Amino acid sequence: MPPNTDEDGPTPADTLVERVHDLAAGGPRVVLGIAGCPGAGKSTLAHWLADRLTATGLPAVWVPMDGFHLADVELERLGRRHRKGAPDTFDARGYLALLRRLHTETGTVVYAPSFDRDLEQPLAGAIPVPPEARVVVSEGNYLLLPQDPWPLVRAAMTEVWYADLDDRVRLDRLVRRHIRFGKAPEAADRWVAEVDELNAAAIRATRHTADLVLDTAALPLTPR
């Protein structure tokens, strides 16, 4: 796949696309993971990359890990609603089962769940992954965690990249996102400080284990 070229040569974005083309060359379906702290631009990067790969002749689908959030009714039952987004508020083994299906069930459509930010709830069967999809791009906070079952999740992925972003930009973006989806400013600040940043500390500690570390500010991304 020839990259876009100009006087300055390939851009960082071109290099990423070319890397995935190389991973997919003549082999099985690629399942690419993107990890990173809340607000670092994981979903924006995953969505952009899937679109860019498809445009360059490598059909790709974005499948977010957020579709495996436990529903609020279950979080209430478990007493975890106040820290929604922590590792144990996801159906990690359900996510693992889907990743394994995406590797093996390549002759039929596999349906994956999505996450509706307006409802703040997962939606079952919302994302079709057709047989012709050569790449699945999936993003989530905890893809590199060492605690069970996350190492199995990583093993089900071809590579895992880490999306990095300056904390000042990331935290401002995160607070604004919480406000946009219904939290009062004070509640958004408190949630980021007391929930998101506790999770971010564990995620940040896994950064060095990624196959590739990316500064999302250096890519042509429009925050979602």
C-alpha positions in Angstrom: 0.0 0.0 0.0 1.8 3.2 -1.1 1.6 5.9 1.5 0.5 9.5 0.7 3.7 11.3 -0.2 4.7 14.9 -0.6 7.9 17.0 -0.3 8.3 15.9 3.3 7.6 12.2 2.7 5.1 10.0 4.6 3.3 11.4 7.6 3.0 9.7 11.0 -0.6 8.8 9.9 0.7 7.1 6.7 3.2 5.1 8.8 0.4 3.7 11.0 -1.7 2.7 8.0 1.3 1.1 6.3 2.1 -0.9 9.5 -1.4 -2.4 9.6 -1.2 -3.3 5.9 2.0 -5.1 6.7 0.4 -7.0 9.6 -2.5 -8.1 7.3 -0.4 -9.0 4.3 -1.2 -12.6 3.3 -2.2 -13.6 6.8 -5.3 -14.1 9.0 -7.6 -11.3 10.1 -5.8 -8.6 12.2 -7.3 -7.7 15.6 -5.6 -4.5 16.6 -6.0 -3.1 20.1 -5.6 0.5 21.3 -5.2 1.1 25.0 -4.7 4.3 26.9 -6.1 6.5 29.7 -9.6 8.0 29.7 -9.7 11.0 27.4 -6.5 10.1 25.4 -8.3 9.8 22.1 -8.6 6.0 21.8 -12.0 5.9 20.2 -11.2 8.8 17.9 -8.0 7.1 16.8 -9.7 3.7 16.4 -12.6 5.1 14.3 -10.2 7.2 12.2 -7.9 4.2 11.6 -10.7 1.9 10.6 -12.0 4.5 8.1 -8.5 5.2 6.7 -7.7 1.5 6.3 -10.9 0.9 4.5 -10.2 3.8 2.2 -6.8 2.3 1.3 -8.3 -1.0 0.3 -8.1 -2.9 3.6 -11.6 -3.3 4.9 -11.7 -2.6 8.6 -14.3 -2.3 11.4 -14.2 -0.5 14.7 -15.4 -2.6 17.7 -15.1 -0.7 21.0 -14.5 -2.5 24.3 -17.1 -0.2 25.8 -19.8 -2.4 24.4 -18.9 -4.7 27.3 -19.7 -2.3 30.0 -22.0 -4.0 32.5 -25.4 -2.4 32.4 -26.3 0.1 35.2 -28.9 -2.3 36.6 -26.1 -4.9 37.2 -23.7 -2.3 38.5 -26.3 -1.3 41.1 -26.8 -4.9 42.1 -23.0 -5.3 42.5 -22.6 -2.0 44.3 -20.2 -0.7 41.7 -22.3 2.0 40.0 -20.4 4.8 41.7 -17.1 3.7 40.0 -18.4 2.8 36.5 -15.5 2.4 34.2 -13.2 0.5 36.6 -11.8 -2.9 35.3 -14.4 -4.9 37.2 -17.3 -3.0 35.7 -16.8 -4.7 32.3 -17.6 -8.2 31.1 -14.0 -8.9 30.3 -14.5 -12.5 29.6 -17.3 -11.8 27.2 -15.0 -9.3 25.4 -12.4 -12.1 25.2 -14.9 -14.5 23.7 -15.8 -12.0 21.0 -12.1 -11.4 20.2 -11.6 -15.1 19.8 -14.7 -15.4 17.6 -13.3 -12.5 15.4 -10.2 -14.6 14.7 -12.0 -17.9 13.9 -15.4 -17.0 12.5 -14.3 -15.3 9.3 -16.8 -16.9 7.0 -19.9 -15.3 8.5 -21.1 -12.0 10.1 -20.1 -11.6 13.7 -22.2 -9.1 15.7 -20.5 -7.0 18.4 -22.1 -4.6 20.9 -21.6 -0.9 20.9 -21.9 1.7 23.7 -24.4 4.6 23.5 -23.0 7.6 25.3 -26.3 9.4 25.4 -27.9 6.4 27.2 -24.6 5.5 28.9 -25.5 1.9 28.2 -24.2 -1.0 26.0 -26.2 -2.0 22.9 -26.1 -5.6 22.0 -25.7 -6.7 18.3 -25.1 -3.2 17.0 -21.9 -3.6 15.0 -21.7 -6.2 12.2 -18.2 -7.5 11.4 -18.6 -9.0 7.9 -16.5 -11.8 6.4 -14.6 -9.3 4.2 -13.3 -7.3 7.1 -9.6 -7.9 7.2 -8.9 -5.8 10.3 -10.8 -5.2 13.5 -9.7 -2.1 15.5 -10.8 -2.4 19.1 -10.0 0.1 21.9 -10.3 0.0 25.6 -8.6 1.2 28.8 -7.4 -2.1 30.1 -6.0 -4.1 27.3 -2.5 -4.2 28.8 -3.4 -4.8 32.5 -1.5 -7.7 34.0 -4.4 -9.0 36.1 -6.6 -11.9 35.0 -8.2 -12.1 32.4 -6.6 -9.1 30.6 -3.4 -11.0 29.6 -5.7 -13.4 27.7 -7.3 -10.3 26.0 -4.0 -9.1 24.9 -3.0 -12.5 23.6 -6.1 -12.5 21.4 -4.9 -9.3 19.7 -2.3 -9.1 16.9 -0.8 -5.9 18.4 -1.8 -3.4 21.1 -0.9 0.3 20.7 -0.9 2.8 23.5 -2.6 6.2 22.8 -0.9 8.9 24.8 -1.8 12.6 25.3 -0.5 15.4 27.5 -2.4 15.2 30.8 -3.6 18.8 30.8 -5.2 18.4 27.4 -6.6 14.9 28.3 -8.2 16.0 31.6 -9.8 19.1 30.1 -11.2 17.0 27.2 -12.4 14.4 29.7 -14.2 16.9 31.9 -15.8 18.5 28.9 -17.0 15.1 27.6 -18.7 14.3 30.9 -20.4 17.7 30.9 -21.6 17.1 27.3 -23.2 13.9 28.2 -25.1 15.2 31.2 -23.0 15.8 34.3 -22.9 19.1 36.0 -19.5 20.8 35.9 -18.8 20.2 39.6 -19.9 16.5 39.3 -17.7 16.1 36.1 -14.6 17.5 37.9 -15.3 15.2 40.9 -15.8 12.1 38.7 -12.6 12.7 36.8 -10.6 13.2 40.0 -12.1 10.3 42.0 -12.9 7.7 39.4 -11.2 8.3 36.0 -7.8 9.3 37.4 -7.7 6.3 39.7 -8.2 4.1 36.7 -5.7 6.2 34.7 -2.9 5.4 37.2 -3.3 1.7 36.6 -3.5 2.2 32.8 -0.4 4.5 32.7 1.7 1.8 34.5 1.2 -0.5 31.5 2.4 2.0 28.8 5.8 0.4 28.5 4.3 -3.0 27.5 2.6 -1.7 24.4 3.8 -2.7 20.9 3.7 1.0 19.9 3.2 4.2 21.8 1.5 7.1 19.9 1.0 10.8 20.7 -2.5 11.3 19.5 -1.9 15.0 19.3 0.4 14.4 16.4 -2.3 12.7 14.3 -5.0 14.3 12.1 -7.8 13.4 14.6 -10.9 15.4 15.4 -12.0 14.6 19.0 -15.3 12.7 19.1 
